[in-house]
Amino acid sequence: MAENKASKAAGEAQEPHKKEKTYKVTCGTFKARNEALQRAAEARRAGVHVSLIICKTEYSLLYAEGMTKAEAEAAKKAIEAKKVNAEVSEQ
């Protein structure tokens, strides 16, 4: 026990954590602001709550991010069941 504390205190190298790939689910990317706002309103009426993300020259409707691939696919299926287009992409 004391040896473990001493080796950690000495600064022995530890294995780096493997970073898992994370995914995000979006409901489209648009050039025009008005079109993005219209699609966000349609999604909200369908029961899908999205956030409008403003990137340099485009607008994106973000549903969720930081998900595993299985979680993202499940969310996509749930959104598409409400007749709203969804896309899964890697972050």
N, CA, C and O atoms as a CHARMM CRD file, in Angstrom:
* protein
*
  364
    1    1 MET  N      0.82800  -1.18700   0.00000 PROA 1      0.00000
    2    1 MET  CA     0.00000   0.00000   0.00000 PROA 1      0.00000
    3    1 MET  C      0.87000   1.24600   0.00000 PROA 1      0.00000
    4    1 MET  O      0.65400   2.17000  -0.78400 PROA 1      0.00000
    5    2 ALA  N      1.85900   1.25900   0.89400 PROA 2      0.00000
    6    2 ALA  CA     2.75500   2.40700   0.96500 PROA 2      0.00000
    7    2 ALA  C      3.57800   2.51400  -0.30600 PROA 2      0.00000
    8    2 ALA  O      3.91100   3.61800  -0.73700 PROA 2      0.00000
    9    3 GLU  N      3.91700   1.36200  -0.92300 PROA 3      0.00000
   10    3 GLU  CA     4.69500   1.37300  -2.15000 PROA 3      0.00000
   11    3 GLU  C      3.89500   2.00700  -3.29100 PROA 3      0.00000
   12    3 GLU  O      4.45200   2.73800  -4.11000 PROA 3      0.00000
   13    4 ASN  N      2.58000   1.72400  -3.34400 PROA 4      0.00000
   14    4 ASN  CA     1.74700   2.30800  -4.38800 PROA 4      0.00000
   15    4 ASN  C      1.70900   3.82400  -4.27200 PROA 4      0.00000
   16    4 ASN  O      1.82900   4.53200  -5.27300 PROA 4      0.00000
   17    5 LYS  N      1.54400   4.31500  -3.06800 PROA 5      0.00000
   18    5 LYS  CA     1.51300   5.76700  -2.86300 PROA 5      0.00000
   19    5 LYS  C      2.84700   6.38200  -3.22800 PROA 5      0.00000
   20    5 LYS  O      2.90100   7.46300  -3.81600 PROA 5      0.00000
   21    6 ALA  N      3.92400   5.69400  -2.87900 PROA 6      0.00000
   22    6 ALA  CA     5.25300   6.21900  -3.17200 PROA 6      0.00000
   23    6 ALA  C      5.50100   6.25700  -4.68000 PROA 6      0.00000
   24    6 ALA  O      6.08100   7.21500  -5.19200 PROA 6      0.00000
   25    7 SER  N      5.06400   5.22100  -5.38600 PROA 7      0.00000
   26    7 SER  CA     5.28900   5.20000  -6.83600 PROA 7      0.00000
   27    7 SER  C      4.43900   6.26400  -7.53400 PROA 7      0.00000
   28    7 SER  O      4.88400   6.86200  -8.51400 PROA 7      0.00000
   29    8 LYS  N      3.24200   6.50200  -7.04700 PROA 8      0.00000
   30    8 LYS  CA     2.41000   7.56000  -7.63800 PROA 8      0.00000
   31    8 LYS  C      2.99900   8.92400  -7.33900 PROA 8      0.00000
   32    8 LYS  O      2.97900   9.81700  -8.18600 PROA 8      0.00000
   33    9 ALA  N      3.52200   9.08300  -6.14000 PROA 9      0.00000
   34    9 ALA  CA     4.12400  10.35000  -5.77100 PROA 9      0.00000
   35    9 ALA  C      5.39200  10.59800  -6.57500 PROA 9      0.00000
   36    9 ALA  O      5.72600  11.74500  -6.87200 PROA 9      0.00000
   37   10 ALA  N      6.09200   9.54300  -6.92300 PROA 10     0.00000
   38   10 ALA  CA     7.32000   9.68000  -7.70800 PROA 10     0.00000
   39   10 ALA  C      7.00900  10.07500  -9.14600 PROA 10     0.00000
   40   10 ALA  O      7.91000  10.48900  -9.87500 PROA 10     0.00000
   41   11 GLY  N      5.77100   9.95800  -9.56400 PROA 11     0.00000
   42   11 GLY  CA     5.36000  10.40300 -10.89100 PROA 11     0.00000
   43   11 GLY  C      5.55500   9.35900 -11.96500 PROA 11     0.00000
   44   11 GLY  O      5.86500   9.69600 -13.10800 PROA 11     0.00000
   45   12 GLU  N      5.38200   8.11000 -11.62300 PROA 12     0.00000
   46   12 GLU  CA     5.48700   7.06500 -12.63100 PROA 12     0.00000
   47   12 GLU  C      4.40600   7.27000 -13.68500 PROA 12     0.00000
   48   12 GLU  O      3.29700   7.72000 -13.39600 PROA 12     0.00000
   49   13 ALA  N      4.76400   6.92900 -14.89900 PROA 13     0.00000
   50   13 ALA  CA     3.82400   7.11400 -16.00800 PROA 13     0.00000
   51   13 ALA  C      2.66800   6.13300 -15.87800 PROA 13     0.00000
   52   13 ALA  O      2.86200   4.95100 -15.59300 PROA 13     0.00000
   53   14 GLN  N      1.49500   6.63400 -16.08800 PROA 14     0.00000
   54   14 GLN  CA     0.30100   5.79600 -16.07600 PROA 14     0.00000
   55   14 GLN  C     -0.18900   5.65900 -17.50100 PROA 14     0.00000
   56   14 GLN  O      0.09600   6.49900 -18.35500 PROA 14     0.00000
   57   15 GLU  N     -0.92600   4.59600 -17.74900 PROA 15     0.00000
   58   15 GLU  CA    -1.47000   4.39900 -19.08200 PROA 15     0.00000
   59   15 GLU  C     -2.49400   5.48700 -19.38500 PROA 15     0.00000
   60   15 GLU  O     -3.35100   5.77900 -18.55000 PROA 15     0.00000
   61   16 PRO  N     -2.41600   6.08400 -20.55900 PROA 16     0.00000
   62   16 PRO  CA    -3.41700   7.10100 -20.91100 PROA 16     0.00000
   63   16 PRO  C     -4.77100   6.44400 -21.14800 PROA 16     0.00000
   64   16 PRO  O     -4.85500   5.31600 -21.63200 PROA 16     0.00000
   65   17 HSD  N     -5.81500   7.16500 -20.80300 PROA 17     0.00000
   66   17 HSD  CA    -7.16300   6.65100 -21.00700 PROA 17     0.00000
   67   17 HSD  C     -7.50100   6.72000 -22.48600 PROA 17     0.00000
   68   17 HSD  O     -7.23800   7.72000 -23.15300 PROA 17     0.00000
   69   18 LYS  N     -8.08500   5.64900 -22.98200 PROA 18     0.00000
   70   18 LYS  CA    -8.52000   5.66600 -24.37400 PROA 18     0.00000
   71   18 LYS  C     -9.80200   6.48000 -24.45700 PROA 18     0.00000
   72   18 LYS  O    -10.75300   6.24900 -23.71100 PROA 18     0.00000
   73   19 LYS  N     -9.80900   7.41800 -25.36300 PROA 19     0.00000
   74   19 LYS  CA   -10.96800   8.28000 -25.52200 PROA 19     0.00000
   75   19 LYS  C    -11.95300   7.61500 -26.47600 PROA 19     0.00000
   76   19 LYS  O    -11.61000   7.31600 -27.62000 PROA 19     0.00000
   77   20 GLU  N    -13.16000   7.38800 -26.01200 PROA 20     0.00000
   78   20 GLU  CA   -14.18100   6.79200 -26.85800 PROA 20     0.00000
   79   20 GLU  C    -14.70200   7.82700 -27.84400 PROA 20     0.00000
   80   20 GLU  O    -14.73300   9.02500 -27.56100 PROA 20     0.00000
   81   21 LYS  N    -15.10400   7.34100 -28.99200 PROA 21     0.00000
   82   21 LYS  CA   -15.70300   8.23400 -29.97700 PROA 21     0.00000
   83   21 LYS  C    -17.08000   8.64700 -29.47500 PROA 21     0.00000
   84   21 LYS  O    -17.83800   7.82700 -28.95700 PROA 21     0.00000
   85   22 THR  N    -17.38800   9.91400 -29.63500 PROA 22     0.00000
   86   22 THR  CA   -18.71200  10.39700 -29.25200 PROA 22     0.00000
   87   22 THR  C    -19.43800  10.85800 -30.51200 PROA 22     0.00000
   88   22 THR  O    -18.82600  11.25300 -31.50400 PROA 22     0.00000
   89   23 TYR  N    -20.72800  10.79300 -30.43500 PROA 23     0.00000
   90   23 TYR  CA   -21.56700  11.11000 -31.59300 PROA 23     0.00000
   91   23 TYR  C    -22.59200  12.16600 -31.21600 PROA 23     0.00000
   92   23 TYR  O    -22.92200  12.35000 -30.04400 PROA 23     0.00000
   93   24 LYS  N    -23.08600  12.85600 -32.23400 PROA 24     0.00000
   94   24 LYS  CA   -24.15400  13.83100 -32.02400 PROA 24     0.00000
   95   24 LYS  C    -25.28200  13.55400 -32.99600 PROA 24     0.00000
   96   24 LYS  O    -25.07400  12.98900 -34.07000 PROA 24     0.00000
   97   25 VAL  N    -26.47700  13.95900 -32.60400 PROA 25     0.00000
   98   25 VAL  CA   -27.65900  13.78300 -33.44100 PROA 25     0.00000
   99   25 VAL  C    -28.16400  15.17700 -33.79900 PROA 25     0.00000
  100   25 VAL  O    -28.46700  15.99100 -32.92700 PROA 25     0.00000
  101   26 THR  N    -28.24600  15.43200 -35.10700 PROA 26     0.00000
  102   26 THR  CA   -28.75200  16.71200 -35.58100 PROA 26     0.00000
  103   26 THR  C    -29.97400  16.48400 -36.45600 PROA 26     0.00000
  104   26 THR  O    -30.19900  15.39000 -36.97500 PROA 26     0.00000
  105   27 CYS  N    -30.74600  17.53000 -36.60100 PROA 27     0.00000
  106   27 CYS  CA   -31.94800  17.45800 -37.42700 PROA 27     0.00000
  107   27 CYS  C    -31.81100  18.35100 -38.65600 PROA 27     0.00000
  108   27 CYS  O    -32.79800  18.90200 -39.14300 PROA 27     0.00000
  109   28 GLY  N    -30.60800  18.48900 -39.14400 PROA 28     0.00000
  110   28 GLY  CA   -30.37600  19.23300 -40.36900 PROA 28     0.00000
  111   28 GLY  C    -29.46100  20.42200 -40.18500 PROA 28     0.00000
  112   28 GLY  O    -29.30700  20.94700 -39.08200 PROA 28     0.00000
  113   29 THR  N    -28.85000  20.84400 -41.29700 PROA 29     0.00000
  114   29 THR  CA   -27.99300  22.02200 -41.34700 PROA 29     0.00000
  115   29 THR  C    -28.48400  22.88100 -42.50000 PROA 29     0.00000
  116   29 THR  O    -28.74300  22.37700 -43.59300 PROA 29     0.00000
  117   30 PHE  N    -28.61100  24.18200 -42.25500 PROA 30     0.00000
  118   30 PHE  CA   -29.22400  25.08200 -43.22400 PROA 30     0.00000
  119   30 PHE  C    -28.38500  26.33400 -43.40700 PROA 30     0.00000
  120   30 PHE  O    -27.72800  26.79400 -42.47400 PROA 30     0.00000
  121   31 LYS  N    -28.41200  26.88600 -44.62300 PROA 31     0.00000
  122   31 LYS  CA   -27.69400  28.12800 -44.91900 PROA 31     0.00000
  123   31 LYS  C    -28.51000  29.34200 -44.48700 PROA 31     0.00000
  124   31 LYS  O    -27.96100  30.31400 -43.96900 PROA 31     0.00000
  125   32 ALA  N    -29.80900  29.28100 -44.69900 PROA 32     0.00000
  126   32 ALA  CA   -30.68000  30.42100 -44.40500 PROA 32     0.00000
  127   32 ALA  C    -31.22600  30.34400 -42.98000 PROA 32     0.00000
  128   32 ALA  O    -31.67200  29.28900 -42.53100 PROA 32     0.00000
  129   33 ARG  N    -31.18600  31.45200 -42.29200 PROA 33     0.00000
  130   33 ARG  CA   -31.66100  31.52600 -40.91100 PROA 33     0.00000
  131   33 ARG  C    -33.15200  31.22900 -40.81200 PROA 33     0.00000
  132   33 ARG  O    -33.58400  30.48900 -39.92800 PROA 33     0.00000
  133   34 ASN  N    -33.93700  31.80400 -41.71500 PROA 34     0.00000
  134   34 ASN  CA   -35.38500  31.61500 -41.67200 PROA 34     0.00000
  135   34 ASN  C    -35.77200  30.14900 -41.86300 PROA 34     0.00000
  136   34 ASN  O    -36.67900  29.64600 -41.19900 PROA 34     0.00000
  137   35 GLU  N    -35.08400  29.47500 -42.76900 PROA 35     0.00000
  138   35 GLU  CA   -35.37800  28.06100 -43.00100 PROA 35     0.00000
  139   35 GLU  C    -35.04400  27.23700 -41.75000 PROA 35     0.00000
  140   35 GLU  O    -35.79400  26.33200 -41.38300 PROA 35     0.00000
  141   36 ALA  N    -33.92600  27.55100 -41.10500 PROA 36     0.00000
  142   36 ALA  CA   -33.53600  26.83700 -39.88300 PROA 36     0.00000
  143   36 ALA  C    -34.57100  27.05700 -38.78000 PROA 36     0.00000
  144   36 ALA  O    -34.92200  26.12500 -38.05600 PROA 36     0.00000
  145   37 LEU  N    -35.05100  28.27800 -38.65700 PROA 37     0.00000
  146   37 LEU  CA   -36.06100  28.56800 -37.63300 PROA 37     0.00000
  147   37 LEU  C    -37.38000  27.85700 -37.93200 PROA 37     0.00000
  148   37 LEU  O    -38.05900  27.39100 -37.01700 PROA 37     0.00000
  149   38 GLN  N    -37.74000  27.77500 -39.21300 PROA 38     0.00000
  150   38 GLN  CA   -38.95300  27.05100 -39.60900 PROA 38     0.00000
  151   38 GLN  C    -38.84400  25.57300 -39.25400 PROA 38     0.00000
  152   38 GLN  O    -39.77100  24.99200 -38.68900 PROA 38     0.00000
  153   39 ARG  N    -37.71800  24.97500 -39.58500 PROA 39     0.00000
  154   39 ARG  CA   -37.50500  23.55100 -39.29000 PROA 39     0.00000
  155   39 ARG  C    -37.46700  23.29800 -37.78900 PROA 39     0.00000
  156   39 ARG  O    -37.94300  22.26000 -37.33000 PROA 39     0.00000
  157   40 ALA  N    -36.91400  24.22200 -37.02300 PROA 40     0.00000
  158   40 ALA  CA   -36.89600  24.07700 -35.56400 PROA 40     0.00000
  159   40 ALA  C    -38.31900  24.11900 -35.01100 PROA 40     0.00000
  160   40 ALA  O    -38.65700  23.36600 -34.09800 PROA 40     0.00000
  161   41 ALA  N    -39.14400  24.99600 -35.56300 PROA 41     0.00000
  162   41 ALA  CA   -40.54000  25.08200 -35.12800 PROA 41     0.00000
  163   41 ALA  C    -41.29800  23.80700 -35.47900 PROA 41     0.00000
  164   41 ALA  O    -42.10000  23.31900 -34.68300 PROA 41     0.00000
  165   42 GLU  N    -41.04500  23.26700 -36.67300 PROA 42     0.00000
  166   42 GLU  CA   -41.69600  22.01700 -37.08100 PROA 42     0.00000
  167   42 GLU  C    -41.28000  20.86400 -36.16500 PROA 42     0.00000
  168   42 GLU  O    -42.10700  20.04100 -35.77400 PROA 42     0.00000
  169   43 ALA  N    -40.01000  20.81500 -35.83500 PROA 43     0.00000
  170   43 ALA  CA   -39.51600  19.75400 -34.94300 PROA 43     0.00000
  171   43 ALA  C    -40.14700  19.87900 -33.56400 PROA 43     0.00000
  172   43 ALA  O    -40.52100  18.87800 -32.95400 PROA 43     0.00000
  173   44 ARG  N    -40.26300  21.09700 -33.07900 PROA 44     0.00000
  174   44 ARG  CA   -40.85900  21.30600 -31.75200 PROA 44     0.00000
  175   44 ARG  C    -42.32600  20.89600 -31.74100 PROA 44     0.00000
  176   44 ARG  O    -42.79600  20.28700 -30.78000 PROA 44     0.00000
  177   45 ARG  N    -43.05300  21.23100 -32.81500 PROA 45     0.00000
  178   45 ARG  CA   -44.45800  20.82100 -32.90100 PROA 45     0.00000
  179   45 ARG  C    -44.59900  19.30700 -32.91900 PROA 45     0.00000
  180   45 ARG  O    -45.59600  18.76400 -32.44300 PROA 45     0.00000
  181   46 ALA  N    -43.58200  18.61600 -33.47800 PROA 46     0.00000
  182   46 ALA  CA   -43.59700  17.15700 -33.52800 PROA 46     0.00000
  183   46 ALA  C    -43.16100  16.53700 -32.20100 PROA 46     0.00000
  184   46 ALA  O    -43.23700  15.32100 -32.02800 PROA 46     0.00000
  185   47 GLY  N    -42.70700  17.36900 -31.26500 PROA 47     0.00000
  186   47 GLY  CA   -42.30100  16.86500 -29.95900 PROA 47     0.00000
  187   47 GLY  C    -40.81500  16.60200 -29.83400 PROA 47     0.00000
  188   47 GLY  O    -40.38000  15.94900 -28.88500 PROA 47     0.00000
  189   48 VAL  N    -40.02100  17.10400 -30.78500 PROA 48     0.00000
  190   48 VAL  CA   -38.56800  16.94400 -30.74100 PROA 48     0.00000
  191   48 VAL  C    -37.96800  18.30800 -30.40300 PROA 48     0.00000
  192   48 VAL  O    -38.08400  19.25200 -31.18400 PROA 48     0.00000
  193   49 HSD  N    -37.33200  18.40700 -29.25100 PROA 49     0.00000
  194   49 HSD  CA   -36.76600  19.68400 -28.81600 PROA 49     0.00000
  195   49 HSD  C    -35.32200  19.77500 -29.27300 PROA 49     0.00000
  196   49 HSD  O    -34.47600  18.98100 -28.86100 PROA 49     0.00000
  197   50 VAL  N    -35.04700  20.75400 -30.13100 PROA 50     0.00000
  198   50 VAL  CA   -33.71400  20.94100 -30.70200 PROA 50     0.00000
  199   50 VAL  C    -33.17800  22.31100 -30.30500 PROA 50     0.00000
  200   50 VAL  O    -33.93200  23.20500 -29.92100 PROA 50     0.00000
  201   51 SER  N    -31.87300  22.45400 -30.40500 PROA 51     0.00000
  202   51 SER  CA   -31.20600  23.73400 -30.16600 PROA 51     0.00000
  203   51 SER  C    -30.65300  24.23900 -31.48700 PROA 51     0.00000
  204   51 SER  O    -30.11200  23.46200 -32.27300 PROA 51     0.00000
  205   52 LEU  N    -30.78300  25.50900 -31.73000 PROA 52     0.00000
  206   52 LEU  CA   -30.25700  26.10800 -32.94500 PROA 52     0.00000
  207   52 LEU  C    -28.81100  26.51300 -32.68800 PROA 52     0.00000
  208   52 LEU  O    -28.54500  27.37900 -31.85500 PROA 52     0.00000
  209   53 ILE  N    -27.88400  25.89300 -33.39700 PROA 53     0.00000
  210   53 ILE  CA   -26.46400  26.16800 -33.25700 PROA 53     0.00000
  211   53 ILE  C    -26.02400  26.99400 -34.46300 PROA 53     0.00000
  212   53 ILE  O    -26.27200  26.61300 -35.60700 PROA 53     0.00000
  213   54 ILE  N    -25.37400  28.11800 -34.20500 PROA 54     0.00000
  214   54 ILE  CA   -24.91300  28.98100 -35.27800 PROA 54     0.00000
  215   54 ILE  C    -23.42700  28.71500 -35.50400 PROA 54     0.00000
  216   54 ILE  O    -22.58900  28.99600 -34.64700 PROA 54     0.00000
  217   55 CYS  N    -23.12700  28.16900 -36.67100 PROA 55     0.00000
  218   55 CYS  CA   -21.74000  27.97000 -37.08900 PROA 55     0.00000
  219   55 CYS  C    -21.39900  29.10500 -38.04800 PROA 55     0.00000
  220   55 CYS  O    -22.27700  29.90100 -38.38000 PROA 55     0.00000
  221   56 LYS  N    -20.18200  29.20000 -38.49100 PROA 56     0.00000
  222   56 LYS  CA   -19.71500  30.33700 -39.29100 PROA 56     0.00000
  223   56 LYS  C    -20.72600  30.81800 -40.32900 PROA 56     0.00000
  224   56 LYS  O    -21.15000  31.97300 -40.29200 PROA 56     0.00000
  225   57 THR  N    -21.10700  29.95300 -41.23800 PROA 57     0.00000
  226   57 THR  CA   -22.00500  30.39200 -42.31900 PROA 57     0.00000
  227   57 THR  C    -23.26000  29.54700 -42.41400 PROA 57     0.00000
  228   57 THR  O    -23.98500  29.62400 -43.40600 PROA 57     0.00000
  229   58 GLU  N    -23.52700  28.74000 -41.39800 PROA 58     0.00000
  230   58 GLU  CA   -24.70300  27.87400 -41.45600 PROA 58     0.00000
  231   58 GLU  C    -25.33300  27.70500 -40.07300 PROA 58     0.00000
  232   58 GLU  O    -24.73600  28.03200 -39.04800 PROA 58     0.00000
  233   59 TYR  N    -26.53500  27.19300 -40.08500 PROA 59     0.00000
  234   59 TYR  CA   -27.30700  26.96500 -38.87100 PROA 59     0.00000
  235   59 TYR  C    -27.58700  25.46800 -38.76100 PROA 59     0.00000
  236   59 TYR  O    -27.96200  24.82300 -39.74000 PROA 59     0.00000
  237   60 SER  N    -27.40400  24.93200 -37.57600 PROA 60     0.00000
  238   60 SER  CA   -27.60400  23.50000 -37.37400 PROA 60     0.00000
  239   60 SER  C    -28.58900  23.29200 -36.23200 PROA 60     0.00000
  240   60 SER  O    -28.56900  24.02300 -35.24200 PROA 60     0.00000
  241   61 LEU  N    -29.44800  22.29300 -36.37600 PROA 61     0.00000
  242   61 LEU  CA   -30.40900  21.95600 -35.32900 PROA 61     0.00000
  243   61 LEU  C    -29.86600  20.76400 -34.55100 PROA 61     0.00000
  244   61 LEU  O    -29.90900  19.62900 -35.02600 PROA 61     0.00000
  245   62 LEU  N    -29.36000  21.02900 -33.35900 PROA 62     0.00000
  246   62 LEU  CA   -28.73900  19.98800 -32.53800 PROA 62     0.00000
  247   62 LEU  C    -29.76800  19.39400 -31.59300 PROA 62     0.00000
  248   62 LEU  O    -30.46100  20.11600 -30.87700 PROA 62     0.00000
  249   63 TYR  N    -29.86100  18.05700 -31.59800 PROA 63     0.00000
  250   63 TYR  CA   -30.74000  17.35000 -30.67000 PROA 63     0.00000
  251   63 TYR  C    -29.96100  16.93100 -29.43400 PROA 63     0.00000
  252   63 TYR  O    -30.37800  17.22900 -28.31400 PROA 63     0.00000
  253   64 ALA  N    -28.83600  16.24600 -29.61600 PROA 64     0.00000
  254   64 ALA  CA   -28.01800  15.79500 -28.49100 PROA 64     0.00000
  255   64 ALA  C    -26.60300  15.53500 -28.97100 PROA 64     0.00000
  256   64 ALA  O    -26.37400  15.26900 -30.15000 PROA 64     0.00000
  257   65 GLU  N    -25.64400  15.61700 -28.03400 PROA 65     0.00000
  258   65 GLU  CA   -24.25900  15.32900 -28.36300 PROA 65     0.00000
  259   65 GLU  C    -23.60500  14.58100 -27.21200 PROA 65     0.00000
  260   65 GLU  O    -24.15600  14.51500 -26.11400 PROA 65     0.00000
  261   66 GLY  N    -22.42600  14.01700 -27.46600 PROA 66     0.00000
  262   66 GLY  CA   -21.70900  13.28500 -26.43900 PROA 66     0.00000
  263   66 GLY  C    -22.29300  11.91500 -26.15500 PROA 66     0.00000
  264   66 GLY  O    -22.23600  11.43600 -25.02300 PROA 66     0.00000
  265   67 MET  N    -22.84700  11.28900 -27.16000 PROA 67     0.00000
  266   67 MET  CA   -23.50000   9.99100 -26.99700 PROA 67     0.00000
  267   67 MET  C    -22.64200   8.88400 -27.60000 PROA 67     0.00000
  268   67 MET  O    -21.77300   9.13900 -28.43400 PROA 67     0.00000
  269   68 THR  N    -22.89800   7.65500 -27.16600 PROA 68     0.00000
  270   68 THR  CA   -22.27000   6.50800 -27.81600 PROA 68     0.00000
  271   68 THR  C    -23.01600   6.25900 -29.12100 PROA 68     0.00000
  272   68 THR  O    -24.09300   6.80900 -29.34900 PROA 68     0.00000
  273   69 LYS  N    -22.43300   5.43000 -29.96700 PROA 69     0.00000
  274   69 LYS  CA   -23.06600   5.16000 -31.26700 PROA 69     0.00000
  275   69 LYS  C    -24.43400   4.51100 -31.09200 PROA 69     0.00000
  276   69 LYS  O    -25.37700   4.85400 -31.80500 PROA 69     0.00000
  277   70 ALA  N    -24.55200   3.57200 -30.14300 PROA 70     0.00000
  278   70 ALA  CA   -25.83400   2.89600 -29.91900 PROA 70     0.00000
  279   70 ALA  C    -26.89600   3.87700 -29.42700 PROA 70     0.00000
  280   70 ALA  O    -28.04300   3.83200 -29.87200 PROA 70     0.00000
  281   71 GLU  N    -26.51000   4.76700 -28.50400 PROA 71     0.00000
  282   71 GLU  CA   -27.46000   5.75800 -27.99700 PROA 71     0.00000
  283   71 GLU  C    -27.89800   6.71500 -29.10800 PROA 71     0.00000
  284   71 GLU  O    -29.07100   7.07300 -29.20500 PROA 71     0.00000
  285   72 ALA  N    -26.94200   7.12200 -29.94100 PROA 72     0.00000
  286   72 ALA  CA   -27.25400   8.04500 -31.02900 PROA 72     0.00000
  287   72 ALA  C    -28.19200   7.40400 -32.04800 PROA 72     0.00000
  288   72 ALA  O    -29.12000   8.05100 -32.53400 PROA 72     0.00000
  289   73 GLU  N    -27.95300   6.14600 -32.36700 PROA 73     0.00000
  290   73 GLU  CA   -28.83600   5.44700 -33.31400 PROA 73     0.00000
  291   73 GLU  C    -30.24500   5.29000 -32.73700 PROA 73     0.00000
  292   73 GLU  O    -31.23200   5.43100 -33.45900 PROA 73     0.00000
  293   74 ALA  N    -30.33600   4.99900 -31.44500 PROA 74     0.00000
  294   74 ALA  CA   -31.65300   4.86900 -30.80200 PROA 74     0.00000
  295   74 ALA  C    -32.39300   6.20600 -30.82300 PROA 74     0.00000
  296   74 ALA  O    -33.59500   6.24900 -31.08100 PROA 74     0.00000
  297   75 ALA  N    -31.66900   7.30000 -30.54900 PROA 75     0.00000
  298   75 ALA  CA   -32.28600   8.62600 -30.58000 PROA 75     0.00000
  299   75 ALA  C    -32.74300   8.97000 -31.98700 PROA 75     0.00000
  300   75 ALA  O    -33.81000   9.55600 -32.17100 PROA 75     0.00000
  301   76 LYS  N    -31.94100   8.60900 -32.97900 PROA 76     0.00000
  302   76 LYS  CA   -32.30600   8.88000 -34.37900 PROA 76     0.00000
  303   76 LYS  C    -33.59700   8.15700 -34.74400 PROA 76     0.00000
  304   76 LYS  O    -34.47700   8.74000 -35.37700 PROA 76     0.00000
  305   77 LYS  N    -33.71400   6.89200 -34.35000 PROA 77     0.00000
  306   77 LYS  CA   -34.93000   6.13600 -34.64900 PROA 77     0.00000
  307   77 LYS  C    -36.14500   6.75600 -33.96800 PROA 77     0.00000
  308   77 LYS  O    -37.22200   6.82400 -34.56100 PROA 77     0.00000
  309   78 ALA  N    -35.97800   7.20900 -32.72900 PROA 78     0.00000
  310   78 ALA  CA   -37.08700   7.83200 -32.00100 PROA 78     0.00000
  311   78 ALA  C    -37.51700   9.13400 -32.67300 PROA 78     0.00000
  312   78 ALA  O    -38.70800   9.43600 -32.73800 PROA 78     0.00000
  313   79 ILE  N    -36.55900   9.89500 -33.16700 PROA 79     0.00000
  314   79 ILE  CA   -36.88000  11.16100 -33.83900 PROA 79     0.00000
  315   79 ILE  C    -37.56300  10.89600 -35.16900 PROA 79     0.00000
  316   79 ILE  O    -38.55500  11.54400 -35.50100 PROA 79     0.00000
  317   80 GLU  N    -37.04100   9.95300 -35.92400 PROA 80     0.00000
  318   80 GLU  CA   -37.63800   9.65900 -37.22600 PROA 80     0.00000
  319   80 GLU  C    -39.02000   9.04100 -37.10000 PROA 80     0.00000
  320   80 GLU  O    -39.81800   9.12600 -38.03300 PROA 80     0.00000
  321   81 ALA  N    -39.32000   8.42000 -35.96100 PROA 81     0.00000
  322   81 ALA  CA   -40.66400   7.90000 -35.72800 PROA 81     0.00000
  323   81 ALA  C    -41.67300   9.04900 -35.62200 PROA 81     0.00000
  324   81 ALA  O    -42.86500   8.86000 -35.86400 PROA 81     0.00000
  325   82 LYS  N    -41.18800  10.22800 -35.26200 PROA 82     0.00000
  326   82 LYS  CA   -42.04800  11.41200 -35.17100 PROA 82     0.00000
  327   82 LYS  C    -42.06400  12.19500 -36.47800 PROA 82     0.00000
  328   82 LYS  O    -42.54400  13.32700 -36.53300 PROA 82     0.00000
  329   83 LYS  N    -41.52400  11.56600 -37.54700 PROA 83     0.00000
  330   83 LYS  CA   -41.52100  12.13300 -38.89700 PROA 83     0.00000
  331   83 LYS  C    -40.68100  13.40600 -39.01700 PROA 83     0.00000
  332   83 LYS  O    -41.05500  14.34900 -39.71300 PROA 83     0.00000
  333   84 VAL  N    -39.53500  13.41200 -38.32200 PROA 84     0.00000
  334   84 VAL  CA   -38.56400  14.50500 -38.42900 PROA 84     0.00000
  335   84 VAL  C    -37.24900  13.86800 -38.86600 PROA 84     0.00000
  336   84 VAL  O    -36.83100  12.85600 -38.30300 PROA 84     0.00000
  337   85 ASN  N    -36.59800  14.45600 -39.86500 PROA 85     0.00000
  338   85 ASN  CA   -35.32900  13.91600 -40.34700 PROA 85     0.00000
  339   85 ASN  C    -34.25800  14.08300 -39.27900 PROA 85     0.00000
  340   85 ASN  O    -34.22600  15.09500 -38.57800 PROA 85     0.00000
  341   86 ALA  N    -33.37500  13.08400 -39.15300 PROA 86     0.00000
  342   86 ALA  CA   -32.27500  13.14100 -38.19000 PROA 86     0.00000
  343   86 ALA  C    -31.02500  12.53400 -38.80200 PROA 86     0.00000
  344   86 ALA  O    -31.10100  11.65200 -39.65700 PROA 86     0.00000
  345   87 GLU  N    -29.87600  13.01700 -38.35400 PROA 87     0.00000
  346   87 GLU  CA   -28.59100  12.52100 -38.83100 PROA 87     0.00000
  347   87 GLU  C    -27.69500  12.24900 -37.63400 PROA 87     0.00000
  348   87 GLU  O    -27.74600  12.97400 -36.64000 PROA 87     0.00000
  349   88 VAL  N    -26.87700  11.21100 -37.72400 PROA 88     0.00000
  350   88 VAL  CA   -25.89700  10.90800 -36.69100 PROA 88     0.00000
  351   88 VAL  C    -24.52800  11.20000 -37.27700 PROA 88     0.00000
  352   88 VAL  O    -24.21800  10.75900 -38.38300 PROA 88     0.00000
  353   89 SER  N    -23.69800  11.94800 -36.53600 PROA 89     0.00000
  354   89 SER  CA   -22.34700  12.22100 -36.99600 PROA 89     0.00000
  355   89 SER  C    -21.37300  12.15200 -35.83400 PROA 89     0.00000
  356   89 SER  O    -21.75200  12.31700 -34.67400 PROA 89     0.00000
  357   90 GLU  N    -20.12600  11.90800 -36.16100 PROA 90     0.00000
  358   90 GLU  CA   -19.08200  11.80400 -35.14900 PROA 90     0.00000
  359   90 GLU  C    -18.62200  13.20400 -34.77000 PROA 90     0.00000
  360   90 GLU  O    -18.53100  14.09100 -35.61900 PROA 90     0.00000
  361   91 GLN  N    -18.33400  13.39300 -33.49100 PROA 91     0.00000
  362   91 GLN  CA   -17.87600  14.70400 -33.04100 PROA 91     0.00000
  363   91 GLN  C    -16.39900  14.85300 -33.23600 PROA 91     0.00000
  364   91 GLN  O    -15.83500  15.89800 -32.91200 PROA 91     0.00000
